[in-house]
Amino acid sequence: MNQPIGKKIQEILNSSGMSISEFARRISRSPQNVYDIFERDSIDTGLLATIGNVLKHDFFSYFAAPSQKEIVEQKRKYRVTIMLEIDEDDKVDKVLALALGEQVLKQLKR
């Protein structure tokens, strides 16, 4: 996750339209404690589950391993173009270029 969990909670709360006071009441905390939560880099999982239920948001998804679909999409974003110049008369260069191309493709498929 790129953003500390507290900041993400604050972002989702702000977009929900719920007031700090109402949110604090629903998670059985004081408004000051809510502001402290916004500053946290980590949080107890029980509290995070409660916050997620109140805000109707799955905060645990930020910590899950990416799905196969997400991995494929990410790889597409980082495609690499490699250009090789090959002398038409030199068969050795052609063979090396093909072998290099195969190795690059194997690495990109990882």
N, C-alpha and C positions, 0 to 999 in steps of 0.2 A: 504494500500500500504506500502511495506517495505521500499521503497526508497523515499526520498523527490522528489517532482515533478520536481524541477530544475535539479537534477542529472539524472532523467529519460529522460528529454528533451535532455540533453547533450549526454547521451548514444545513443539515437535514432538518433540525428544529426550526431554524429561520425560514426555510422554505415551506414548512408545514403551516405556518401562521399561528401556531400555539404560543402562548406567552410563556416566559420563563417561570412565572408564578404557578401557572397551571401545570406545566411540565414537572416542576419541582414537587408539586403536590401529588401528581400521578406516580412519580418514582419514589415517593416517601423520603424526599431530601429537602433541605432548605435551598432557597434561591442562591445563597452564597456557595453552597456545595455544588450546585449546578455550574456556576462559573469556574469552580475548581476543576470539575470534570472536563470542561472545555480546554483546559491547559494540559491535560494528561496525554502521555504518549502510549500508555497501556491502561487497561481497565479489567476489573474482575469480570469473569464471564457471566456470572449470575446477574450482575448489574447491567451488563451489556444486553443480556437477553430481555431484561425488564424494559430497558430503554428502547430496544428494537420493537417490543410489543406495543409500547405507548406510541411510538412514532410510525408504527407499521412499516418498518424498514429492516432488511436483513443485513446487519452490520457484519455478521460472520462471513458473508460472501467475500469480503475484502481479504480474508485470510485463507481462503480455500485455494487449492492448486488449480491452475487454469485447465479448462476442458480441452479436449482434442481440437474442437472447433476453434477455440480461442488461440491455440498454439498455431494452427494453420493460418489464421487471419494475421497473426503477428508476423509470421514468416513472410507472408505476402507483402507486408509493409516494408520489409527490409531486403527486398530483392537486390541482387548485385549484378551489374552488367560488367562483363569482362570482355575486352576486345583484344584479340591476338592477331598480329599481322604475320602471315605465313607466305614464304616464297613458294610459288607454285611448283618450282622445279625441285625443291628439296623435300623428299619423302620423309626424312628424319624429322624435320620440323613439323610436318603434318602428324606424324605418329605421336610425337611429344605433346603437341597441342591437344590432340584427342585424349590422350592419357591425363593431361592436366585438367581438361574440361570434365572428365569423368570424376576425378578426385574432388573438384570444386562442387560438382553436383551432389556427391555423397555427403560432403560437409554441410551443404545447405539443407539437405533432407533431414539432418539430425534434429 
